[in-house]
Amino acid sequence: MLGASRAARVLIYSHDSFGLGHLRRCRAIAHALVETHKDLSVLILTGSPIIGSFDFRARVDFVRIPGIIKLRNGDYTSLKLHIDIEETLAMRESIIRHTAEAFDPDIFIVDKEPLGLQGEVEGTLDALQARGVPLVLGLRDVMDEPALLAPEWRRKNAGPALSRYYDSIWVYGLPQICNPLEGIVLPDSVRRKTVYTGYLRRTEPMDIIPQPLPDKISEPFILITPGGGGDGEEFVDWVLRAYEHDNDLPHPALIVLGPFMQTERQAEFIERADALPSVAAIRFHSHMENLMARATGIVSMGGYNTFCEILSFDKRALIVPRTRPRREQFIRTSRAQELGLVSMLCDDAVRDPYAMATALRQLTQQKRPSESVVPGLLDGLANVNRLAEQLIRQPRPLVRFAEHRA
């Protein structure tokens, strides 16, 4: 038993309302924690509008906070509510703070943003720190180009937050791929509490009956995924044009467009796929692990979760990374290609369909990731479990939130 008098509790905060990356990473960590520790519960705080589309293991639940999206000009606005952004942020901050007070966690894990969106977690960090709750910042392997990340973090006052609040910084990757804090001026005390866990291994759900493939798709097939899809329209168009210009591509393609792609573009891509003999397109699939496991190869944009799945299921992969607004995917993919884990096709804005067709033909001839030896590559979840157990076992003040409030 982890807890001496009650079951242990982990609270995870994921700020994002757009995309799937942060939510899926937090969900994978939550599932690994409860699977390993039978007396532990995890609660996820998130602004994701589609969190209810995912299944959660027993002892994992979520609290949905009002969604916020970032506009092209950099401003934020409410995702669904017709109220001012200041009111939405105040609601989010209040829900986060009161949820933490009621849940009374043994660990608080903050995903990516040290102070949360627009600083909304700072009050909660103060309150939990006063109660002696270990505070953890979780970072993906690559944040952005150092020259772009450094001014962003100065603007958000993120560096001082690492020194003031956090007991540990978990990097869900390896330094052989990237140091996500490269270029950030930080004291040695912060560097010393940074731990590289390795990538987060994914597994195929055993209690889920796989959905049948579309009629036109038979194994072996290539899985095409732009992740959440919000920035994947040009990528999907390029793949479709390759199949439209080359009728002899050796494998059928299943395209999962993603829930955040514009509805009009989804309809257009589905119509184009329907006109092709060996291509099918669907809007969303809640168990991508099942499709990953069945596919003979993966074509993606190289987001963090897809990269973890490529490694976990040992799939040959062609990655077409985006470079705007962040260079995260390009940095990750470039280094992974150097290590022999994946192949990369750069988007040159021309997007020659024959270049994509050639890359698709070569895909199934390349090496699998397992043929390149990278020690500790997929140890992430095992190390997260070990690190969490260490923090939970640390002595805590006897006064807890509920007792303090009473």
C-alpha positions in Angstrom: 0.0 0.0 0.0 1.3 3.4 -0.9 -0.7 5.4 1.6 -0.6 4.7 5.3 -4.2 5.7 6.1 -5.9 6.2 2.8 -5.5 5.5 -0.9 -3.0 7.7 -2.6 -4.2 10.4 -5.0 -2.6 12.0 -8.0 -3.9 15.2 -9.6 -2.9 16.0 -13.2 -3.4 19.4 -14.9 -3.6 19.6 -18.7 -4.2 23.1 -20.0 -4.9 22.5 -23.6 -8.4 22.9 -25.2 -7.2 22.2 -28.7 -5.4 19.1 -30.0 -5.0 15.7 -28.5 -1.3 15.6 -27.4 -1.5 16.8 -23.9 -4.7 14.9 -23.0 -3.4 11.6 -24.5 -0.1 11.9 -22.7 -1.8 12.6 -19.3 -4.2 9.7 -19.9 -1.4 7.3 -20.6 0.4 8.3 -17.4 -2.8 8.1 -15.3 -3.6 4.6 -16.7 0.0 3.4 -15.9 -0.2 4.7 -12.4 -3.5 3.0 -11.5 -2.5 -0.2 -13.2 0.7 -0.4 -11.2 -0.6 0.9 -7.8 -3.9 -0.7 -6.9 -4.5 1.7 -4.0 -4.1 4.9 -6.1 -6.6 7.2 -7.8 -5.9 9.8 -10.5 -8.0 12.9 -11.4 -7.3 14.8 -14.6 -8.1 18.5 -14.9 -8.5 19.5 -18.6 -10.0 21.9 -21.0 -10.3 19.4 -23.8 -13.8 19.4 -25.4 -13.5 15.8 -26.4 -12.2 14.1 -23.2 -15.6 12.3 -22.9 -14.9 10.5 -26.1 -12.1 8.5 -24.5 -12.4 5.5 -22.2 -10.7 5.6 -18.7 -9.6 2.8 -16.4 -11.2 2.3 -13.0 -9.8 4.9 -10.5 -9.2 7.5 -13.2 -11.6 10.3 -13.7 -11.6 13.9 -15.0 -12.9 17.3 -14.4 -13.6 19.4 -17.5 -12.8 23.1 -17.1 -14.2 25.6 -19.6 -12.2 25.5 -22.9 -10.1 28.3 -24.3 -8.5 28.5 -27.7 -5.7 30.7 -29.0 -6.5 32.9 -32.0 -4.1 33.6 -34.9 -3.2 37.0 -33.5 -2.1 35.4 -30.2 -5.1 36.4 -28.1 -7.3 33.8 -26.3 -11.0 33.4 -26.4 -13.6 31.1 -24.8 -14.1 27.9 -26.8 -17.9 27.5 -26.2 -19.1 30.2 -23.7 -20.2 33.6 -24.9 -18.4 35.4 -22.1 -15.3 37.5 -21.7 -11.9 35.7 -21.6 -11.2 37.2 -18.2 -14.4 35.6 -16.8 -13.5 32.3 -18.4 -10.0 32.4 -17.0 -11.4 33.3 -13.5 -13.8 30.3 -13.7 -11.0 28.0 -14.8 -8.7 29.2 -12.0 -11.5 28.7 -9.4 -12.4 25.2 -10.6 -8.8 24.2 -10.5 -8.2 25.6 -7.0 -11.4 24.1 -5.5 -10.9 20.8 -7.2 -7.4 20.5 -5.7 -8.7 21.5 -2.3 -11.5 18.9 -2.4 -9.4 16.1 -3.9 -6.4 16.8 -1.6 -3.8 15.1 -3.8 -0.5 13.4 -2.7 1.2 14.6 -6.0 0.3 17.4 -8.4 1.6 16.9 -11.9 1.4 19.9 -14.2 1.7 19.2 -18.0 4.0 21.6 -19.9 3.0 25.0 -18.6 4.8 25.8 -15.3 2.1 28.3 -14.2 -0.7 27.0 -16.3 -2.5 28.8 -19.0 -2.2 32.6 -18.4 -0.9 31.8 -14.9 -4.1 30.0 -13.8 -2.4 27.4 -11.7 -0.2 29.6 -9.6 -2.7 30.0 -6.8 -3.2 26.2 -6.7 0.6 25.7 -6.6 0.9 28.1 -3.7 -1.9 26.3 -1.7 -0.6 22.8 -2.4 3.0 23.8 -1.6 1.8 25.1 1.7 0.4 21.7 2.5 3.6 19.9 1.6 2.3 18.3 -1.6 5.1 17.4 -4.1 4.8 19.4 -7.3 6.0 18.0 -10.6 6.3 19.6 -14.0 6.0 17.1 -16.8 7.6 18.1 -20.2 7.5 16.4 -23.5 10.9 15.6 -25.1 10.9 18.7 -27.4 9.3 22.0 -26.6 10.5 24.3 -29.4 13.5 25.9 -31.1 15.6 27.3 -28.2 15.7 30.8 -29.8 11.8 30.8 -29.8 11.3 29.1 -26.5 13.5 31.3 -24.4 11.6 34.6 -25.0 8.3 32.8 -24.6 9.3 31.5 -21.2 10.7 34.9 -20.1 7.3 36.4 -21.0 5.5 33.8 -19.0 7.8 34.0 -16.0 8.3 30.3 -16.3 11.9 30.1 -15.2 11.4 31.5 -11.7 8.4 29.2 -11.3 10.6 26.1 -11.7 12.8 27.3 -8.9 10.0 28.5 -6.6 7.5 25.7 -6.9 8.6 22.4 -8.4 10.2 19.5 -6.5 10.9 17.6 -9.7 10.8 18.0 -13.5 10.1 14.9 -15.5 11.1 15.0 -19.2 9.2 12.3 -21.1 12.0 11.5 -23.4 15.8 11.1 -23.7 18.6 13.6 -23.9 19.9 11.7 -27.0 16.8 13.1 -28.8 16.6 16.5 -27.2 17.0 18.6 -24.1 13.7 20.6 -24.0 15.2 23.3 -21.8 18.2 23.9 -24.0 18.8 27.7 -24.3 16.8 28.5 -21.2 18.9 30.2 -18.5 18.2 28.2 -15.3 20.1 27.8 -12.0 21.9 24.5 -11.3 19.3 23.7 -8.7 16.7 23.4 -11.4 18.9 21.3 -13.6 19.5 18.9 -10.8 15.9 18.1 -10.3 15.3 17.4 -14.0 14.9 13.6 -14.7 14.7 12.0 -18.2 12.2 9.2 -18.0 12.4 7.8 -21.5 9.4 7.7 -23.8 5.9 6.6 -22.7 5.3 3.1 -23.9 1.8 2.4 -25.3 0.0 -0.9 -25.4 -3.0 -2.2 -27.2 -6.1 -2.2 -24.9 -6.9 -5.8 -24.1 -10.5 -5.2 -23.1 -11.6 -3.5 -26.3 -12.9 -5.4 -29.3 -11.2 -3.9 -32.3 -13.6 -2.1 -34.7 -13.8 -3.6 -38.2 -11.7 -1.9 -40.9 -13.6 0.0 -43.7 -14.6 -2.4 -46.5 -11.9 -1.1 -48.9 -9.1 -1.6 -46.4 -7.5 -5.0 -45.9 -4.3 -5.9 -44.2 -1.5 -5.0 -44.7 -2.5 -1.3 -44.8 -0.8 2.0 -44.1 -2.2 4.2 -41.4 -2.2 7.9 -42.1 -2.7 10.2 -39.0 -2.3 13.9 -38.6 -3.0 13.6 -34.8 -5.8 15.9 -33.7 -6.0 17.2 -37.3 -6.3 20.9 -36.6 -3.1 21.6 -38.5 -3.0 18.5 -40.8 -5.0 19.6 -43.8 -2.0 20.1 -46.1 -0.5 16.9 -45.0 -3.6 14.8 -45.7 -4.0 16.6 -49.1 -0.5 15.6 -50.0 -1.1 11.9 -49.2 -4.4 11.9 -51.1 -2.8 13.5 -54.2 -0.1 10.8 -54.1 -2.8 8.1 -54.3 -4.7 10.1 -56.9 -1.7 10.3 -59.2 -0.3 6.8 -58.7 -2.8 3.9 -59.0 -0.2 1.3 -58.3 0.8 2.1 -54.7 1.3 -1.2 -53.1 -0.7 -0.8 -49.9 -4.2 0.6 -49.1 -4.3 3.6 -46.8 -6.6 4.3 -43.9 -6.7 8.0 -43.0 -7.9 9.1 -39.6 -8.5 12.8 -40.1 -8.7 13.9 -36.4 -11.5 15.6 -34.5 -10.1 19.1 -34.7 -9.9 19.3 -38.5 -12.4 21.7 -40.0 -15.7 19.9 -40.8 -15.7 21.2 -44.4 -12.2 19.8 -45.1 -13.1 16.5 -43.4 -16.0 16.2 -45.8 -13.8 17.0 -48.8 -11.2 14.5 -47.9 -13.7 11.7 -47.2 -15.3 12.4 -50.6 -11.9 12.2 -52.3 -11.0 9.0 -50.5 -14.3 7.5 -51.5 -13.4 8.0 -55.1 -10.2 6.0 -54.7 -10.1 2.2 -54.8 -7.7 1.6 -52.0 -8.1 4.6 -49.6 -10.6 5.2 -46.8 -10.9 8.2 -44.5 -12.7 8.4 -41.1 -13.0 11.4 -38.8 -11.9 10.0 -35.5 -10.9 6.8 -33.7 -10.8 6.6 -29.9 -8.4 3.6 -29.8 -5.6 4.6 -32.1 -3.4 2.0 -30.5 -5.5 -0.8 -32.1 -5.0 0.7 -35.5 -1.3 1.3 -34.9 -0.8 -2.3 -33.9 -2.6 -3.6 -37.1 -0.9 -1.3 -39.6 2.1 -2.3 -41.6 3.4 1.3 -41.6 2.6 4.7 -40.3 2.6 8.1 -42.0 2.2 11.0 -39.6 3.3 14.5 -38.7 5.3 13.3 -35.8 3.5 14.6 -32.7 4.7 13.3 -29.3 2.0 10.6 -28.8 2.2 9.2 -32.3 6.0 9.0 -32.0 5.6 7.0 -28.8 3.1 4.7 -30.5 5.5 4.2 -33.5 8.2 3.1 -31.1 5.9 1.0 -28.9 4.4 -1.0 -31.7 7.8 -1.1 -33.6 6.3 0.3 -36.8 8.1 1.6 -39.9 7.2 5.2 -40.1 7.4 8.1 -42.5 7.0 11.5 -40.8 6.2 14.8 -42.4 6.8 17.3 -39.6 5.2 20.7 -39.4 7.5 23.7 -38.8 5.0 26.3 -37.8 4.0 27.6 -35.3 6.5 25.4 -33.5 9.5 23.4 -34.8 8.9 20.7 -32.2 8.0 18.0 -34.7 10.9 18.8 -37.0 13.4 18.7 -34.2 12.1 15.4 -32.9 11.9 13.8 -36.3 15.3 15.0 -37.5 17.1 13.5 -34.5 15.0 10.3 -34.7 16.0 9.9 -38.3 19.7 10.3 -37.4 19.2 7.5 -34.9 17.6 5.3 -37.5 14.1 5.2 -35.8 12.0 6.8 -38.6 12.3 8.4 -42.0 11.4 12.0 -42.8 9.9 13.8 -45.7 10.1 17.6 -45.5 7.2 19.7 -46.5 8.7 22.0 -49.1 5.4 23.8 -49.8 5.4 22.3 -53.4 4.2 18.9 -52.1 4.9 17.0 -55.3 2.6 13.9 -55.3 5.3 11.8 -56.9 7.7 12.6 -54.0 5.1 11.4 -51.5 4.3 8.3 -53.7 8.0 7.4 -53.8 8.3 7.8 -50.0 5.2 5.6 -49.5 6.7 2.9 -51.7 9.9 3.0 -49.7 8.2 3.0 -46.3 7.7 -0.8 -45.9 11.3 -1.4 -47.0 13.0 0.6 -44.2 14.2 -0.7 -40.8 11.9 -1.1 -37.8 12.7 1.2 -34.8 13.8 -1.9 -32.8 16.7 -2.4 -35.2 18.4 0.7 -33.8 19.5 0.2 -30.2 18.7 3.2 -28.0 19.0 2.2 -24.2 16.1 3.2 -22.1 14.0 4.4 -25.1 10.6 3.2 -23.8 11.2 3.2 -20.1 9.0 6.3 -19.5 6.0 4.8 -17.8 8.0 2.5 -15.6 10.1 5.4 -14.4 7.1 7.6 -13.9 5.6 4.9 -11.6 8.9 4.7 -9.7 9.3 8.4 -9.3 5.6 8.8 -8.2 6.0 6.1 -5.6 9.1 7.8 -4.2 7.2 11.2 -3.8 4.1 9.6 -2.3 6.2 7.8 0.3 7.9 11.0 1.4 6.7 12.2 4.9 3.9 14.8 4.7 2.6 17.3 7.2 -0.3 15.8 9.2 -2.6 18.7 8.4 -4.4 18.1 5.1 -6.7 20.3 3.1 -9.9 18.9 4.5 -8.7 19.1 8.1 -7.3 22.6 7.6 -10.7 23.8 6.2 -12.6 22.2 9.1 
